[in-house]
């Protein structure tokens, strides 16, 4: 007899603030316009693989290898190239801000063809270009793969993704971006989470800390700072002082619900008005058994197996419960916990409270 039980098991995660919001540095909640990394991309070949490279049917790998050999003075045609030790890869990297010629950056390699592993391979010199078509980094070196693949005739075992690898400090900066930081007359602080109140607090904090600078919030995500005149303070010192200013950010009331995992996250500013709630729980139990029917002796019948299924449905009886309005996140949690609802029920209850207009927060379902 086989018994199948259908249960709803979800995880309820509720973040509760223990006290008032803590101050946050500007460098942790915003970025400065122009001070950012730039994405680079290139097409390369990984050689030296132990039979785990692209197959002969991967034409772009054969063409790339043929072109590389031709540039090195080896004349071959694509139909003469049949190797399994080469894999075509897409090479990506990020050029840090203010990167100088000769600095090293990390590069990531991702297989383009049907290679099974990049482990043990070496990336041949590959130019990495930006959106403007210029080459900024040259990448080359042995590939490090955080996994493995072992296969036989009838079985295989793998760990992580052996078709993706990295070369720590495998790229050399060959071209610099033109960015006259020392000549800047104005800075723009871009908030990661736009908010008018937070932007106003940032501008006020900058004006208090740096009387020579004039800061003004342009919108909910941008604060413009007019830098002091030349000679009053160098730009690096100004940036260091600005990014270490501590601001208490303002957050909006929001409840985030993930129905796939049963996760519920509430912000500190969430409030619930006084409501009455009744919620029931539904459980379904399915029991299956096999019954065997044997034929009589000498009847020339056949043995028949017939499944027997028993389904039981139960619903929890609950009464209408009054939930007082919460003036803090702690009281909201206490009121919801008093219902004794499961995570799945809690998600439904929050949606119903929002529909009734009693949830004073945005309800976001992801």
C-alpha positions in Angstrom: 0.0 0.0 0.0 1.3 3.4 -1.0 0.1 6.5 0.8 0.5 9.9 -0.8 0.0 13.0 1.4 -0.5 16.4 -0.1 0.7 19.1 2.2 1.5 22.7 1.8 4.8 23.5 3.4 6.2 27.0 2.9 8.8 29.1 4.7 7.6 32.4 6.2 10.3 35.0 6.4 9.5 38.3 8.1 12.2 41.0 8.6 11.5 43.0 11.7 13.4 46.2 12.6 14.5 46.2 16.2 14.8 49.9 16.4 15.0 53.1 14.3 16.7 53.1 10.9 20.5 53.3 11.0 22.5 55.9 9.2 24.1 54.8 5.9 27.1 56.2 4.1 26.5 57.8 0.8 28.9 55.4 -0.9 26.7 52.5 0.1 23.4 54.0 -1.1 24.4 56.0 -4.2 27.0 56.3 -7.0 28.7 59.2 -8.6 28.0 60.0 -12.2 30.9 59.1 -14.5 32.6 56.9 -11.8 31.6 53.5 -13.1 33.0 50.4 -14.7 32.6 49.6 -18.5 31.6 46.2 -19.9 34.0 44.6 -22.4 33.5 41.5 -24.6 35.5 39.5 -27.0 35.6 36.2 -28.9 38.4 33.8 -28.2 39.6 30.2 -28.3 40.6 27.9 -25.5 43.2 25.3 -26.4 44.8 22.4 -24.7 41.6 20.6 -23.7 41.8 16.9 -23.2 39.1 15.9 -25.7 36.4 18.0 -24.1 36.4 20.8 -26.7 33.9 21.5 -29.5 33.0 18.8 -32.0 33.8 19.1 -35.7 30.2 20.1 -36.4 30.8 23.4 -34.6 31.7 25.4 -37.7 32.5 28.7 -36.0 35.2 27.1 -33.8 36.8 25.5 -36.9 36.7 28.8 -38.8 38.2 30.7 -35.8 41.0 28.2 -35.4 41.7 28.3 -39.2 41.9 32.1 -39.2 44.2 32.1 -36.2 46.6 29.5 -37.8 46.5 31.5 -41.1 47.6 34.7 -39.2 50.5 32.7 -37.7 51.6 31.5 -41.2 50.1 28.1 -41.1 47.9 27.6 -44.2 45.0 25.1 -43.7 41.5 24.8 -44.9 38.5 24.3 -42.6 37.9 20.8 -43.9 41.4 19.8 -42.8 40.8 20.8 -39.1 39.4 18.1 -36.9 40.4 18.6 -33.3 38.6 18.1 -30.0 41.0 20.1 -27.9 39.8 23.6 -28.9 36.6 25.4 -27.7 35.1 28.7 -28.8 34.3 31.0 -25.9 32.8 34.4 -25.2 35.2 36.4 -23.0 33.8 39.2 -20.8 35.4 41.6 -18.3 34.6 44.9 -16.6 37.0 47.8 -17.0 37.2 49.5 -13.6 36.9 53.3 -13.4 40.2 55.2 -13.7 41.9 52.0 -15.0 45.5 52.7 -16.2 47.6 50.9 -18.8 49.3 47.9 -17.4 46.7 47.2 -14.7 45.2 43.6 -14.5 41.6 42.7 -14.5 39.7 39.4 -14.1 38.1 37.8 -17.1 35.3 35.3 -17.5 34.9 32.7 -20.2 31.7 31.0 -21.3 31.6 28.2 -23.9 29.7 29.0 -27.1 29.7 25.5 -28.7 29.2 22.0 -27.5 32.3 21.6 -25.4 31.8 19.6 -22.2 34.5 21.2 -20.1 37.0 24.1 -20.2 39.1 22.6 -17.4 42.9 22.5 -18.1 42.6 24.8 -21.1 44.5 28.0 -22.0 42.9 31.1 -23.5 44.8 32.4 -26.5 45.4 36.1 -26.7 41.9 37.7 -27.1 41.1 41.4 -27.6 38.3 42.7 -25.4 36.3 45.6 -26.9 33.9 48.2 -25.6 30.7 49.5 -27.2 32.8 52.0 -29.3 34.6 49.2 -31.0 38.0 50.0 -29.4 40.2 47.4 -27.7 40.8 48.2 -24.1 42.0 44.9 -22.6 44.0 41.9 -23.9 43.2 38.6 -22.2 45.2 35.4 -22.1 46.1 32.7 -19.6 45.2 29.3 -18.1 41.5 28.8 -17.3 40.3 28.1 -13.8 37.1 26.0 -13.6 35.2 25.6 -10.3 33.9 22.2 -11.2 34.6 19.0 -13.1 33.1 16.5 -15.5 33.9 12.8 -15.6 32.1 10.6 -18.1 32.2 7.0 -19.3 30.3 5.0 -21.8 27.1 4.6 -19.7 27.3 7.2 -17.0 28.7 10.6 -16.2 29.2 12.9 -13.1 29.6 16.6 -13.0 29.9 19.4 -10.4 29.0 23.1 -10.9 29.4 24.4 -14.5 32.6 23.2 -16.1 31.8 25.1 -19.3 32.3 28.5 -17.6 35.7 29.5 -16.2 37.7 32.5 -15.0 41.2 33.8 -15.4 42.1 35.9 -12.3 44.0 38.9 -13.4 44.1 37.4 -16.9 43.4 40.7 -18.7 45.9 43.6 -19.2 44.6 47.1 -19.7 45.9 48.5 -23.0 43.8 51.6 -23.4 42.5 54.2 -21.0 39.2 55.9 -20.9 39.3 59.7 -21.2 37.8 61.1 -18.0 39.0 64.5 -16.7 38.1 64.0 -13.1 40.3 66.8 -11.8 38.6 69.3 -14.0 35.0 68.6 -12.9 33.1 71.6 -11.7 30.0 69.7 -10.6 29.3 66.2 -9.2 26.0 64.2 -9.5 25.1 61.8 -6.8 22.7 59.1 -8.1 20.7 57.2 -5.5 20.3 53.5 -5.9 16.7 53.7 -4.6 15.0 57.0 -5.7 13.2 58.9 -3.0 12.5 62.6 -2.6 13.0 62.6 1.2 16.3 60.8 1.0 17.5 63.1 -1.8 16.6 66.2 0.3 18.5 64.7 3.3 21.6 64.0 1.2 21.6 67.6 -0.1 21.2 69.0 3.4 24.0 66.8 4.8 26.4 67.9 2.0 25.7 71.6 2.7 26.3 71.1 6.4 29.5 69.2 6.0 30.9 71.3 3.1 29.9 75.0 3.4 31.9 75.8 0.2 29.9 73.4 -1.9 26.3 74.0 -3.1 24.2 70.9 -3.1 20.7 70.7 -4.5 18.3 67.8 -5.1 17.4 67.8 -8.8 14.9 65.0 -8.5 14.2 61.9 -6.5 17.4 60.1 -7.6 19.9 62.9 -8.4 21.7 65.4 -6.1 23.9 67.9 -7.9 26.9 69.3 -6.0 28.8 72.4 -7.2 32.4 71.8 -6.1 34.5 74.5 -4.3 36.7 76.7 -6.5 40.0 75.3 -7.7 42.7 75.3 -5.0 40.2 75.3 -2.2 40.1 71.5 -1.9 41.4 68.8 -4.3 38.7 66.7 -6.0 39.9 63.4 -4.4 39.5 64.9 -0.9 36.0 66.2 -1.8 34.9 62.8 -3.0 36.3 61.0 0.1 34.4 63.4 2.3 31.2 63.1 0.4 31.0 59.4 0.1 31.6 58.9 3.9 28.8 61.2 4.9 26.1 59.3 6.8 22.4 59.7 5.9 19.3 58.1 7.3 17.4 57.0 4.2 13.7 57.1 4.1 11.9 53.9 3.0 8.4 53.4 1.6 5.9 51.0 3.2 6.0 47.8 1.1 5.2 44.2 1.5 6.9 41.8 -0.9 5.4 38.4 -1.5 7.0 35.4 -3.3 4.3 32.8 -3.8 6.7 30.2 -5.3 8.7 29.9 -2.0 6.2 31.2 0.5 8.4 34.2 1.4 6.9 37.4 2.9 9.0 40.4 3.6 7.6 43.5 5.3 9.3 46.9 5.5 9.5 48.9 8.7 6.9 51.4 7.7 4.1 48.8 7.1 0.9 49.5 9.0 -2.5 47.7 9.2 -5.8 49.3 10.1 -8.3 47.6 12.4 -9.9 44.7 10.6 -11.8 41.4 11.3 -10.3 38.3 9.6 -11.4 34.6 9.4 -9.2 32.1 7.6 -9.6 28.4 7.1 -7.1 25.7 6.1 -7.7 23.0 3.6 -5.9 19.6 3.7 -6.2 16.7 1.2 -5.1 13.2 1.9 -4.9 10.6 -0.9 -4.4 6.9 0.0 -3.7 4.4 -2.8 -3.7 0.6 -2.5 -3.5 -2.3 -5.0 -6.1 -5.1 -4.9 -5.3 -8.4 -6.7 -8.1 -10.5 -8.1 -7.1 -14.2 -8.7 -9.1 -16.4 -11.1 -10.6 -19.7 -10.0 -8.6 -22.9 -10.7 -8.9 -24.3 -14.2 -11.0 -21.3 -15.3 -8.4 -20.0 -17.7 -8.8 -16.5 -16.3 -6.2 -13.9 -15.7 -4.9 -12.2 -12.6 -6.2 -8.6 -12.5 -4.6 -5.8 -10.4 -7.1 -3.0 -9.7 -6.0 0.2 -7.9 -8.1 1.5 -5.0 -7.9 5.2 -4.2 -9.3 6.9 -1.1 -9.5 10.7 -0.9 -10.2 12.6 2.3 -10.7 16.3 2.5 -10.6 18.3 5.7 -11.1 21.9 6.4 -10.2 23.7 9.6 -13.0 25.6 11.3 -12.0 29.0 12.4 -13.9 32.0 14.0 -13.9 35.6 12.9 -11.0 37.3 14.7 -10.5 41.0 15.3 -7.1 42.3 14.5 -6.3 45.7 16.0 -4.4 48.3 13.9 -0.7 48.2 14.4 1.3 51.3 15.0 4.7 49.5 14.6 6.0 46.6 12.7 6.3 44.6 15.9 2.5 45.0 16.6 1.7 44.1 13.0 3.7 40.9 13.3 2.0 40.1 16.6 -1.4 40.6 15.2 -0.8 38.4 12.2 0.8 35.6 14.3 -2.3 35.6 16.5 -4.3 34.2 13.5 -2.2 31.1 13.5 -2.2 31.0 9.7 0.3 29.1 7.6 2.6 31.0 5.2 0.2 30.2 2.3 -2.7 31.5 4.3 -0.8 34.6 5.3 -0.1 35.5 1.7 -3.8 35.2 0.9 -4.7 37.2 4.0 -2.4 40.0 3.1 -3.9 40.2 -0.4 -7.4 40.3 1.1 -6.4 43.0 3.6 -4.9 45.1 0.8 -8.1 44.6 -1.3 -10.1 45.8 1.7 -8.0 49.0 2.0 -6.7 48.1 5.4 -3.0 47.5 4.4 -1.2 50.8 4.4 1.6 49.7 2.2 2.3 48.6 -1.4 1.8 44.9 -2.0 4.3 43.6 -4.5 4.2 40.0 -5.8 7.4 38.7 -7.4 
